[in-house]
Amino acid sequence: MSSFTPRFTVPSANDPYYTMISYGGLNPCIAGSPAAWTGSVLANCVGYCYARWYEILLRDPHLYTGDAKYWWSHNSQYVHGSEPKLGAIICFSSAAQGHVAIVEQIIDHDTIVTSNSAYHENIFYTQTLRRANNWVWNSNFTFQGFIYLPSQPISMNETLAALFIRRRKKGRRIQ
């Protein structure tokens, strides 16, 4: 990953990263509620984070697709840590559910901005979190840690697949 482009706006309608496989997209997660469009994984933090990593990595991240409160323990194929990094997934648990979001900006050592989607709530939003609050915005949630983006290069087949996806998103025919 040579450069990181933060996301501060809602994904475009019918973006394949944020659309379920059963609707012609690339995302294996469940539909969001309320759904941003037919087949959308938004509003759903799990579907959003899966899609965002797919978008950043230009390949399927093969993340766990179940409840967010288990992401910290069920994505052990990736390096975990306690310090924020760009593109990392921040993980939270609570008694009832969990939440995951993407670190889009590191303002300083103690302040980050995340991009989010929340089931039965918001299709997309950004949030500023502070280390002084243990990265949480609500006392019902517990910070678990960060799951870091992999740094290994992608293969030629994955690069060609990503080119196909980008052209498809722009409405161009592939020949």
N, C-alpha and C positions, 0 to 999 in steps of 0.2 A: 504494500500500500504506500505509494509514493506521496500522495497528497490527500488531504481529507477535506471534503466539502460539507459543511454543516447543513442540516435541514431545519429551517425555521418556519416552513409553510406546509400546509396540508398537501399530501400527494395528489396528483391529478386523477380525475375520475378514470376508471378502467386501467390504471397503471398495472401491468402484469405482476409486479412484485407484491402489490397490495390486493391482488385479486385471487380468489380461491382456484385451485387446480380444476375443480369441477365446472368452473365458469370460464375456462380458457386461460387462466393466469398461472402463476408459478408457486403460489403459496399453499402449503398443506394444512394451514390452520382453519379453525371454525369461522363462520361468519360473525362479523361484528354486530353489536346491538346498541344503538340503532345503526343500521348499515349505511355507509356513505353512498354506495351504489349497489346494484344487484351483484352478489358474489364478492363484495368487499369484505376484507378482514377487519376493517375499521368500523366501529369503535371496539377495540380489543387490544390490550397491551401486548399480549403474546404474539398475535398476528402482526402487529406493528413492528415489534423488535425483530421478528423473523424476517420480515420484508426489508427492513432498514439494513440489516446485515447483508442480505442478498444484494441489495442495491449498492452497498459499499464494496463488497467483495467481488461482485460480478459473477458469483457462483452460489450454488445452494449451500447454505451454512450448516445444514443438517443439525439444527437445534432441536431440543425437546419441545414438543408442541402442547404439552399439558399445562395445568395450572401454574401461574407465575410463581407461587410460593415455593415450588419445587425446582425452579430453574437453577438456583445456586448449586444444588446437589446433583441434578440430572444432566448437566452440561459439562461433565468432568473432562471431556476431550479438549477443552480450552483452558488456558492459564487463567487463574483467579487471583485476585488481590484486593487490597484495601485502599489503594490510591487511585483516584480518577485518571483515566486516559481518554483521549478523543476516540469516539466510536465505541467505547466500552458499554456493556449492558450493566446498568445498576440494578441490583436485586433487593427486593423487600419481601418480608413475610408478615403475616398477621394471623390471628386466630382463625379468621374466616377465609381469607384469600391472600394472594400476594400481588405484587406489582413489579413490572420491569419497564425500564425506559432506556434511552440512549443518551450518552454524554455527547453533546454537540459542541459545547464550548467550555473551556476552562478559563474563567475570568482571572482568578488568582489562586493561590494555594488553598484558599478556604471557600471558594465560590465556584459553582458549576451551573451550566444551563443544560437541561435535558429536554428532549422531545418525547412526547407521550401520546398514548391513546388509552382510553379507559372504558371498559365494558359497561354498558348501561349509563354512560355518562358523556364523555367527550370524544368526538372523532379524532381530534388532534389538538394538542396544546403544548406550549413550552412552559418550563418551570425552573426557577432559580432555587438551588439548594445550597445549604451552607454546612460546612464541617462542624461549626459550633452547635448545630442541631443534630449532629450525627447523620447528616444528609437526609433526614426525614422532614416532612412537611406536616405530619399528622401523628399524634402520639399512639395511634392504633397500629402503626407500622414499625417494623424493626429493620434496620439496615443490615443486609447480609454481606454485601461486598460487590465487587465489579468482576465481570467476565470480559476478558480482553480479546480484541480482534486478533486473529492469527496474522503472523507476519510473512509466512511462506508465499512465494510467488504462485500464480495460478498457471495451469497448463495451457497449451495452445488450443485444445478442444474447448476448454472453459472460456478462453478469450473469444473464440469464434462464436460460441453460444451467446456470450454477452453482446457481441456485435449484432447478432441476429435479433436479440431482444431489443436493443436500442433502436434498430431500424424499424422493427415492428411497432414500437411505441410512437415513432414519428410517422407511421403510416406508409412507409416505403416498402416496396416489394423486394424480396430477396431473390436473386437469380442464380 
